[in-house]
Amino acid sequence: MLVLVSYDVSTINKSGRRRLARIAKTCLNHGQRVQNSVFECLVEPAQWAAFRAELLRLYKPEEDSLRFYFLGKNWEGKVEHHGAKDTPNLESGVLIV
């Protein structure tokens, strides 16, 4: 299933900047960045449960926010992109960085 993960992390102090880096790294381990704080993550349900739990452990609810958008298995017809930074097909199996 495709899950779109977005976050807003307060970076007014050093601990916030560390949280931001940790959340971004966790998202990079599960998907690809499509905007500064937005990731497309193609995950199986069990992977999603662990990934979500890790994000919820890392963020600070009084200062940060997380949003999850579930696009499901038939996501390709639900995503439309225009402009720079075209993203590769997540299901191609090959991602060269």
Secondary structure, DSSP 4 states (H G I P E B T S, - for coil): -EEEEEEE---SSHHHHHHHHHHHHHHHTTSEEEETTEEEEE--HHHHHHHHHHHHHHS-TTT-EEEEEEEES--GGG----SSSPPPPGGGS----
